[in-house]
Amino acid sequence: MFMKSVSGLRRSVLASKRCQWPPVAGEAVAGISRVGWGVLLLMHIALAGCAWSPAVCAQEDAAKTEQAAQSPDERSLGVASPDDPDPYDDAAIQAELEEWDRQMRAMADKYAAPPGAKQITKLPDLWIDPKAKRIYIDGYVTMRKGALEMFACPVGTKEHESVVAAFAKSKEVHAALLALGTKSGTPVSYDPEFKPPTGQPVAVWVTWRDEAGKFKVADARTWVQNNETKEPLAEQWVFAGSQLWTDPVDKVTHYSADSGDMICVSNFSSAMLDVPFSSSAQAGNLLFLAHTERIPEQATSVRLVLVPQFENDPTATTPPDETVLPVAKKASEKTAGKSEAEKTGDAKAKTDSSEKASGTR
């Protein structure tokens, strides 16, 4: 801008004559050297910068905000956080795992065992009631919004595409269904032509308690809605039964649904429970979504009630009542009134149980 304002003057004039400031005529005006002019010019630029800086800062802040909004969540990309444990510190990693396990067990142990039911796993996560023909599975709400492949999956498998994460394994639930006399069918097949999964229908109920402790129950199908029609799932799940496969390397046989496919809303040949019609499993063409408005908050402890649909069962379509979901007693309540010897025995039993339950179930 300086060169533009003096473009009509010759360089020789600028080099040989003193400049005047302020730009007015008169003998009383003091002259300053080229160095003085430069200092004044810098001061002028600095003052202009001060005047404009709030607007510039505001623009920069807006740009940063927009960039932050558009940038992906670093945690979802596996970017390390300052709160993450040192990957070379075994003690810190172990502490992180123990804390995660503590939080999981806190959700799993929120409710006491359903009365009249028999626990069939090492940890209190899965029960059967042979008389009422019911299966109870404890879990928690893992996802409330988004496309679904499963309604329920075992913890540590497909929580990112399931509404509920269950603390039991799929093969354990399979065994429970067989113990009640439920008949398994066949998983979906595509070759040489599509054949939907078959098997005995199984109703799935979700029970939980709200923050006030009030009992809630819902048909699990109402937590799932069709992506096109927005209607809830209409058909009951069928006991397809998944399949076994043997690892060619270590020759160990695995139950396929343990990898996540416990109660599916997309067809998988590995599904334990599946929908009895064609439902795409392609990521960009999934048929069902989570019905967000009907699902309680994430991490809400729930108890699934599986009801095989036997003929001539007058209670097959009756929703479970509050008796299936007693609240677990607090540690202080459990030990109240006990002698010191009983408390010591309970502590030892708890330690022994924890040691047996450590590691993968």
Beta strands, then each sheet from edge to edge (+ up, - down):
strand 1: 19-20
strand 2: 31-32
strand 3: 118-119
strand 4: 126-129
strand 5: 134-141
strand 6: 147-148
strand 7: 150-154
strand 8: 164-166
strand 9: 201-209
strand 10: 215-219
strand 11: 224-226
strand 12: 237-239
strand 13: 244-246
strand 14: 253-255
strand 15: 263-264
strand 16: 273-274
strand 17: 288-290
strand 18: 301-308
sheet 1: 1+ 2-
sheet 2: 3+ 4- 5+ 8- 7- 15+
sheet 3: 3+ 4- 5+ 18- 9+ 10-
sheet 4: 3+ 4- 5+ 18- 9+ 12- 16+
sheet 5: 6+ 17- 11+
sheet 6: 13+ 14-
end
